[in-house]
Amino acid sequence: MTGLGMALVLVLAGAPKGNLKTSQLKIEVKPPAAVVYVDGKKKGTGASVHTLKLAPGEHTIKIVNRRDEHEEVVTLKPGKTVSWKWTFEDDRTTTPKGNDDKEVRLDGEKE
């Protein structure tokens, strides 16, 4: 086979597949209403765990929950899975700062 014929066979066969391994990113977020973005694209909400197949390299995860958000860059290695979790604190269950010493009365009765 001539050099040109061999080059044509290699082109038609495609590049070696060994270096094109994808990576997986498993994202688990709470609360369920939080919105998940990866590399600027919406991927869903915290209502389910998201397992994404991505190219190796750096990826930006952004989580938005009401007025709060968190953003982080993760690096994926070829053929590996990275698990990433984030939980927002529920601001409805916290006591406002500075109100610990206040006395509450209803109809003149101390609670």
N, C-alpha and C positions, 0 to 999 in steps of 0.2 A: 504494500500500500504506500502510496506516495505521501509526502509530508502534507500536501494540501488535503488529500483524502482523510488522513488521520485527524487533522485540525477540524474538518467538517464533522467527523464522528464525535469528537469531543464537544463541539458546540451543540450538536443535536442532543447529546446525552445530558447536557446541562452541567452546572457546576457541582462539585462535591457537596453532599448534604450535611456532612459532619460538623461544619462550622456554623450552621444556621439553626442551632438549637434555640427553642423559645424558652422563656422563663415563665413562672407562674407567680402571681401576686394574689394572696388571699386576704381580703379586707373584711373585718368585723367591727361594726360601729354601733354605739348606743347613744341616744335612744332611737327607736325605730323611725322617727320622723326626720332624722338627720339625713342630709343629701350628700352623696358621695360623688366626687369628681376625680378623674385620673387624667393627667395631662390636658386639663381644661375641658374634658368631655364628661357629661353626666353619665354615671354608671348605675344609678339607682339610689336606694335609701338604706338606712340601717335596719329595715324590716327583714332583710335576709343577708346571709354571708355571700360575698362576691369573690369568685375565683376567676381571675383574668389571665389569659395567655398573652404575654407581652414580649417584645424584643428585649434582649439583655441591655443593660445600661441604666441611666438615671430616669426616674419617673416621679412626677409631682402628684401627691395625693392631697386633696383639699376636701375638708368635711365642713358643712354648714348646718348649724342648728339654730333656728330663729335668728337672733342677732349675734350669735357666737360663731366663730370659725377657727379652724386649725389647719395649717398647711405644713407639709413635710416632704422632703425629697428622700426617696429610697433608691438604692442601687441593686439591680437584679443581675445575678450571674447566670451564664448559659446553663440550661437544664436544671436549675434550682428553683425551689419554691420559697417565697418569703411570706410569713404570716404577719399581718399588721393589724393592731387593735387600737381603738380609741373610744373612750367613754366621756361624754360631757357630763359635768355636774348638773344636777337638776336644781335650777335656781328657785323653783317654787317651794322647795322644802328647807331652804336655809333661813336662818334668822337674820334680819337686817342688822348690820353692825351699829353699835351705839345705842341699841334699844334694850339691852340686857337688864338695865336697872329701872325700867319704867314699870309703874304700877297700873294695872288695868282694873277699872271699876265699871260694873254694869248696874244701873239703877241704884247707885250708891253702895253696892255690895262689892267687897274685894273678891276677886277671883282666886 
